[in-house]
């Protein structure tokens, strides 16, 4: 679980997620994953990819009012959820890894 949380934190670093947004990205990624946890593994990947596609479509509409920061958080959370799913497939382990990563962020 500690290794999983460190993996999440490294991903945030590598993706260049702003420090102020990291906790929100983790929270939203957890929500996306919680919504998919009843699905099969293949379905989970499809659900998250469709969310990314839907988000991209909504952002490309003329007159979109979503701020860049909000868009960045949403995109990062969806990408993190899609990225972590095959790496930590066990729901409990994944939830604990996210909780530890959040706790670590709170300390820094």
C-alpha positions as CSV (number, residue, x, y, z in Angstrom):
1,X,0.0,0.0,0.0
2,X,2.8,2.4,0.8
3,X,4.4,1.5,-2.6
4,X,1.1,2.2,-4.2
5,X,0.8,5.6,-2.6
6,X,4.3,6.5,-3.6
7,X,3.4,5.4,-7.2
8,X,0.5,7.8,-7.2
9,X,2.6,10.7,-5.8
10,X,5.3,10.0,-8.5
11,X,2.6,10.1,-11.2
12,X,1.5,13.5,-9.9
13,X,5.1,14.7,-10.1
14,X,5.7,13.3,-13.5
15,X,2.5,14.8,-14.9
16,X,3.3,18.2,-13.4
17,X,0.1,18.4,-11.4
18,X,0.1,21.7,-9.4
19,X,0.6,21.2,-5.7
20,X,-2.6,23.0,-4.9
21,X,-4.6,20.6,-7.2
22,X,-3.1,17.3,-6.1
23,X,-5.5,16.5,-3.3
24,X,-8.5,17.3,-5.5
25,X,-7.1,15.2,-8.3
26,X,-6.7,12.2,-5.9
27,X,-10.2,12.8,-4.6
28,X,-11.8,12.9,-8.0
29,X,-9.8,9.9,-9.3
30,X,-11.1,7.9,-6.3
31,X,-14.7,9.0,-7.1
32,X,-14.3,7.9,-10.7
33,X,-12.9,4.6,-9.7
34,X,-15.6,4.1,-7.0
35,X,-18.2,4.5,-9.7
36,X,-16.6,1.8,-11.8
37,X,-15.8,-0.7,-9.2
38,X,-18.9,-2.8,-9.8
39,X,-17.9,-3.3,-13.4
40,X,-15.6,-6.0,-14.8
41,X,-12.0,-5.0,-15.4
42,X,-12.5,-4.6,-19.1
43,X,-15.7,-2.5,-18.5
44,X,-13.8,-0.3,-16.0
45,X,-11.2,0.7,-18.7
46,X,-14.0,1.4,-21.2
47,X,-16.0,3.5,-18.6
48,X,-13.0,5.6,-17.8
49,X,-12.0,6.0,-21.5
50,X,-15.6,7.1,-22.3
51,X,-15.4,9.7,-19.4
52,X,-12.2,11.1,-21.0
53,X,-13.9,11.2,-24.4
54,X,-17.0,12.9,-23.0
55,X,-14.8,15.4,-21.1
56,X,-12.9,16.1,-24.3
57,X,-16.1,16.6,-26.2
58,X,-17.5,19.0,-23.6
59,X,-14.3,21.1,-23.5
60,X,-14.2,21.4,-27.3
61,X,-17.7,22.9,-27.5
62,X,-17.8,26.5,-28.5
63,X,-18.3,28.9,-25.6
64,X,-17.1,26.5,-22.9
65,X,-16.8,28.3,-19.6
66,X,-14.8,25.8,-17.7
67,X,-11.7,27.4,-16.3
68,X,-8.2,26.0,-17.2
69,X,-7.6,25.0,-13.6
70,X,-10.8,23.1,-13.4
71,X,-10.2,21.4,-16.7
72,X,-6.7,20.5,-15.6
73,X,-8.0,18.9,-12.4
74,X,-10.8,16.9,-14.2
75,X,-8.4,15.7,-16.9
76,X,-5.7,14.8,-14.4
77,X,-8.2,12.9,-12.2
78,X,-9.5,10.9,-15.2
79,X,-6.0,10.1,-16.4
80,X,-4.9,9.1,-13.0
81,X,-7.9,6.8,-12.5
82,X,-7.3,5.2,-15.9
83,X,-3.5,4.8,-15.3
84,X,-3.8,3.4,-11.8
85,X,-6.5,0.9,-12.5
86,X,-4.4,-1.9,-14.1
87,X,-1.5,-1.2,-11.6
88,X,-3.6,-1.6,-8.5
89,X,-6.6,-3.7,-9.4
90,X,-7.6,-4.7,-5.8
91,X,-10.2,-2.2,-4.7
92,X,-9.2,-2.2,-1.0
93,X,-5.5,-1.9,-1.7
94,X,-6.1,0.9,-4.2
95,X,-8.4,2.8,-1.8
96,X,-5.7,2.5,0.9
97,X,-3.0,3.7,-1.5
98,X,-5.0,6.8,-2.4
99,X,-5.7,7.5,1.3
100,X,-2.0,7.2,2.2
101,X,-1.1,9.5,-0.8
102,X,-3.6,12.1,0.4
103,X,-2.2,11.9,3.9
104,X,1.3,12.4,2.6
105,X,0.2,15.4,0.6
106,X,-1.4,16.9,3.8
107,X,2.0,16.6,5.6
108,X,3.9,18.4,2.9
